[in-house]
Amino acid sequence: MTASLYVHIPFCKQKCNYCDFVSYAGKENFIDEYVETMIREFESRCSVLYVPCSTVFFGGGTPTLLEPKHFDKILSTFISHSSLVISHSEISIEANPGTAGKAKLKALRQLGINRLSIGVQSFNDRQLKTLGRIHDSATAKRFYQDARDAGFDNINLDLIFALPGQTLAEWKRDLATAIALKPEHLSTYNLQIEEGTPFWERFKEPSPAAANRRTLSQRERVMSQADLQNTFSPPHPLTQSVPPLPEGEGTSPLIPVCATPSPFGRRCASLAHWMRGEKVHSSGRADEGLSLPSEDEELAMYEYAIEELAAHGYKHYEISNFAKPGYECQHNLVYWRNENYLGIGAGAHSHVNGQRWSNPNCIEKYLETATFSRRFPGSTADQRETIFLGLRLLDGLSIKKFKGFEAQVAELIKDGLLTEEKGNYKLTRQGLYLGNLVFEKFV
C-alpha cells in the first residue's frame, strides 16, 4: 500500500473569470513564508501516512510562480522525512503558459518533477480573453515546446469546452490543435459557472428551476484536479448532503482535481428532460453578445471529444480524462479510488485511513498556524464516497463495493445508466452523460 501527497500553491498572477479555487492574485510577497510554513506542516504531519509515498502533486493557483529553490527545499524535506523516492514516483506540477521560461522548466525537471499539467483551456485567442487567461494561443504552444525541450516526456493539457459563444467547429479545432501536439494526457472539462466568480454575474440562471439544477450540481461536485489536477479541489461530493467533509476549493481536500461531477453537472436536470425527448432551453443568458452553448451543443462537444480522442489512441479512463496507454494520472487515481493522501498548504484536504480534515483557505490564517496537530477531528469517509468517486472511472468498481445498495443498482441498470462488466459496475455511455443522476443514488 502507498499514499500520495498534495501540495497546494495558492498564488496566481490573475484570477480567471470562471475560477472559484483557493487562489489569490497579488500575494506573491508571502511565498517565502508560505514555503517555510508548508515545510513545518509536513514535518509535523508526515508520520500519519505510515506507508511509502508514490505520488506528489503540486496544484494551485499557479505553482510555477515559485522558484526552483522553493521546490528544491520542499522536495528535500519530503525525501528526508518520508520514504519518497524521486526516481520511482510520479511528481506532477500544474503550470500556466507564460509563467515559466525554458530555464525554469529545465530546473524543475532536474529536481525530479516528471509530469507537467498545462492549463491551456483553449487555443482560441478570443475565448482565452473571455476566460480571463493571461496567455494567448501562441504562448501556449511555445510553452508546450519549451517543456518538451526541458525534458518533460509526460505532459497533460487541460481544455475547457462549452465556453461562452463557442461553437462545435471551434471546439473541434481546439481538440485538433491539442492532438497535433501529441501530449500523453488530456483533461477536458465543460465550463462550470460558479457562484462568486465574474462569470456567475454574467451567466447565472435566474429561474427557480435553474437554481434547483445548480443546487444538485453543487451537492454532487467531485474532486477531479487537476487533472483533479487542475489542481485544486472542488467541494467534496458529499459536503452538501451529509455533515461537512473536508475539501477543496472552499472546504475540503485539495484534490487536484480537475473536477466536475459529470460532464454536465450544471445541466444534468435539463439533460434528463432531453433524454426523455422533452424540449430544453439554453441555460446561458446572453451577455455582451455571448451566451453559453445549449445542452445539445454541449453534449455534441463531449461526444466528439470521446470519439476523436479514442481515434487517436487516447484511452478514456475517467469521465473527463484521456491518456495514452500507461500515462493515466496515478495521483488522481488515488482520489477516485478513495485511497490515502496528505494535503499540505492553505485549503488543502487530507484523507488518511477513512478520516478527513482540511486547512484554512486564507493564506494569512494558514501562516498564523502555530502548531500543526496530528489529531484530526474531521469527518469519516464512508462507502458512499467510495462508490461516488469510483464510478467516475470508466472501468467502474467491484460489485462487492455496492453491498447494501442493491436496490439502487437494479434501478440504474433498468434505466440504462449502469451496467455490469468483468465483475464491476460501471457507467454506460448514457450514464456518462447523466452522471449526476447516478451519483445522486449514493448520496
ZIRAPE-V474817 format. One record per residue. N is the residue number from 1. PSI is psi in whole degrees, -180 to 180 (999 if undefined). BURIAL is I if it has 16 or more other C-alpha atoms within 10 Angstrom, else O. Layout:
N,PSI,BURIAL ; N,PSI,BURIAL
This chain:
1,142,O ; 2,175,O ; 3,176,I ; 4,159,I ; 5,133,I ; 6,131,I ; 7,117,I ; 8,125,I ; 9,102,I ; 10,11,I ; 11,143,I ; 12,160,I ; 13,-37,I ; 14,135,O ; 15,126,I ; 16,160,I ; 17,-20,I ; 18,-4,I ; 19,126,I ; 20,25,I ; 21,168,I ; 22,88,I ; 23,149,I ; 24,134,I ; 25,147,O ; 26,17,O ; 27,25,O ; 28,-19,O ; 29,-14,O ; 30,-5,O ; 31,-51,I ; 32,-47,O ; 33,-37,O ; 34,-44,I ; 35,-44,I ; 36,-38,O ; 37,-41,I ; 38,-41,I ; 39,-43,I ; 40,-41,I ; 41,-46,I ; 42,-43,I ; 43,-32,I ; 44,-30,O ; 45,-7,I ; 46,-26,I ; 47,-15,O ; 48,-17,O ; 49,-39,I ; 50,-16,O ; 51,163,I ; 52,149,O ; 53,127,I ; 54,-18,I ; 55,150,I ; 56,138,I ; 57,120,I ; 58,110,I ; 59,172,I ; 60,-154,I ; 61,-164,I ; 62,91,I ; 63,-31,I ; 64,3,I ; 65,-18,I ; 66,159,I ; 67,159,O ; 68,-33,I ; 69,-34,O ; 70,-45,O ; 71,-35,I ; 72,-46,I ; 73,-43,O ; 74,-49,I ; 75,-37,I ; 76,-38,O ; 77,-43,I ; 78,-43,I ; 79,-42,O ; 80,-21,O ; 81,8,O ; 82,-178,I ; 83,23,O ; 84,127,I ; 85,109,O ; 86,-45,I ; 87,-18,O ; 88,13,O ; 89,152,I ; 90,117,I ; 91,107,I ; 92,152,I ; 93,138,I ; 94,146,I ; 95,145,I ; 96,135,I ; 97,138,I ; 98,2,O ; 99,3,I ; 100,136,I ; 101,179,O ; 102,-38,I ; 103,-45,O ; 104,-42,I ; 105,-40,I ; 106,-40,I ; 107,-40,I ; 108,-40,I ; 109,-39,I ; 110,-25,O ; 111,-10,I ; 112,-2,I ; 113,119,I ; 114,5,I ; 115,130,I ; 116,129,I ; 117,111,I ; 118,125,I ; 119,74,I ; 120,-50,I ; 121,-42,I ; 122,155,I ; 123,12,I ; 124,116,I ; 125,-36,O ; 126,-44,O ; 127,-35,I ; 128,-40,I ; 129,-42,O ; 130,-39,I ; 131,-19,I ; 132,22,O ; 133,155,I ; 134,-5,I ; 135,167,I ; 136,178,I ; 137,-43,I ; 138,-40,O ; 139,-40,I ; 140,-44,I ; 141,-40,I ; 142,-40,O ; 143,-42,I ; 144,-46,I ; 145,-38,O ; 146,-38,I ; 147,-42,I ; 148,-46,I ; 149,-28,O ; 150,-7,I ; 151,5,O ; 152,120,I ; 153,16,O ; 154,96,I ; 155,134,I ; 156,144,I ; 157,129,I ; 158,131,I ; 159,145,I ; 160,136,I ; 161,176,I ; 162,42,I ; 163,159,I ; 164,124,I ; 165,1,I ; 166,139,I ; 167,164,I ; 168,-39,I ; 169,-40,O ; 170,-40,I ; 171,-39,I ; 172,-39,I ; 173,-40,O ; 174,-47,I ; 175,-41,I ; 176,-42,O ; 177,-44,O ; 178,-46,I ; 179,-38,I ; 180,-27,O ; 181,-18,O ; 182,51,O ; 183,159,I ; 184,-19,I ; 185,145,I ; 186,134,I ; 187,125,I ; 188,123,I ; 189,143,I ; 190,147,I ; 191,130,I ; 192,129,I ; 193,106,I ; 194,140,I ; 195,140,O ; 196,-2,O ; 197,160,I ; 198,-36,I ; 199,-31,I ; 200,-41,O ; 201,-31,O ; 202,-36,I ; 203,9,I ; 204,150,I ; 205,122,I ; 206,-17,O ; 207,153,O ; 208,-38,O ; 209,-40,O ; 210,-39,I ; 211,-39,O ; 212,-39,O ; 213,-40,I ; 214,-39,I ; 215,-44,O ; 216,-45,I ; 217,-45,I ; 218,-39,I ; 219,-30,I ; 220,7,I ; 221,143,I ; 222,165,I ; 223,125,I ; 224,999,I ; 225,-143,I ; 226,97,I ; 227,110,I ; 228,30,I ; 229,-39,I ; 230,-32,I ; 231,-14,I ; 232,158,I ; 233,146,I ; 234,177,I ; 235,148,I ; 236,145,I ; 237,-32,I ; 238,2,I ; 239,-32,I ; 240,-8,I ; 241,-13,O ; 242,175,O ; 243,140,O ; 244,131,I ; 245,145,I ; 246,143,I ; 247,168,I ; 248,-136,I ; 249,-37,I ; 250,-38,I ; 251,16,I ; 252,-175,I ; 253,136,I ; 254,99,I ; 255,115,I ; 256,132,I ; 257,102,I ; 258,98,I ; 259,109,I ; 260,156,I ; 261,-58,I ; 262,167,I ; 263,-19,I ; 264,49,I ; 265,-48,I ; 266,-8,I ; 267,20,I ; 268,-43,I ; 269,-42,I ; 270,-39,I ; 271,-33,I ; 272,-41,O ; 273,-42,O ; 274,-42,O ; 275,-24,O ; 276,4,O ; 277,11,O ; 278,156,O ; 279,136,O ; 280,162,O ; 281,159,O ; 282,137,I ; 283,-2,I ; 284,146,I ; 285,134,I ; 286,135,O ; 287,124,O ; 288,38,O ; 289,0,O ; 290,147,I ; 291,162,I ; 292,147,I ; 293,155,I ; 294,170,I ; 295,-41,I ; 296,-43,O ; 297,-42,I ; 298,-43,I ; 299,-42,I ; 300,-37,O ; 301,-44,I ; 302,-45,I ; 303,-41,O ; 304,-42,I ; 305,-45,I ; 306,-49,I ; 307,-44,O ; 308,-41,I ; 309,-38,I ; 310,-40,O ; 311,-22,O ; 312,20,O ; 313,14,O ; 314,127,I ; 315,128,I ; 316,97,I ; 317,-13,I ; 318,157,I ; 319,-45,I ; 320,8,I ; 321,141,I ; 322,139,I ; 323,150,I ; 324,153,I ; 325,127,O ; 326,-1,O ; 327,20,I ; 328,145,I ; 329,109,I ; 330,-34,I ; 331,-46,I ; 332,-29,I ; 333,-31,I ; 334,-43,I ; 335,-49,I ; 336,-24,I ; 337,3,I ; 338,41,I ; 339,-173,I ; 340,136,I ; 341,147,I ; 342,125,I ; 343,132,I ; 344,137,I ; 345,172,I ; 346,131,I ; 347,-4,I ; 348,144,I ; 349,155,I ; 350,155,I ; 351,109,I ; 352,120,I ; 353,44,O ; 354,-8,O ; 355,139,I ; 356,143,I ; 357,168,I ; 358,161,I ; 359,160,I ; 360,146,I ; 361,-34,I ; 362,127,O ; 363,-49,I ; 364,-41,O ; 365,-40,O ; 366,-44,I ; 367,-26,I ; 368,-5,O ; 369,117,O ; 370,-46,O ; 371,148,O ; 372,109,O ; 373,153,O ; 374,1,O ; 375,130,O ; 376,113,O ; 377,10,O ; 378,180,I ; 379,168,I ; 380,132,I ; 381,155,I ; 382,-178,O ; 383,-35,O ; 384,-40,I ; 385,-43,I ; 386,-42,I ; 387,-48,I ; 388,-47,I ; 389,-42,I ; 390,-30,I ; 391,-11,I ; 392,-26,I ; 393,136,I ; 394,-26,I ; 395,-12,I ; 396,-155,I ; 397,164,I ; 398,140,I ; 399,-32,I ; 400,-28,O ; 401,-15,O ; 402,13,I ; 403,128,O ; 404,-10,O ; 405,28,O ; 406,-39,O ; 407,-43,O ; 408,-43,O ; 409,-45,I ; 410,-42,O ; 411,-43,O ; 412,-36,I ; 413,-42,I ; 414,-37,O ; 415,-3,O ; 416,19,O ; 417,-18,I ; 418,150,I ; 419,162,I ; 420,133,I ; 421,125,O ; 422,43,O ; 423,8,O ; 424,155,I ; 425,136,I ; 426,161,I ; 427,141,I ; 428,177,I ; 429,-42,O ; 430,-36,O ; 431,-32,I ; 432,-42,I ; 433,-28,I ; 434,40,I ; 435,-39,I ; 436,-32,I ; 437,-30,I ; 438,-51,I ; 439,-32,I ; 440,-29,I ; 441,-18,O ; 442,13,I ; 443,999,I
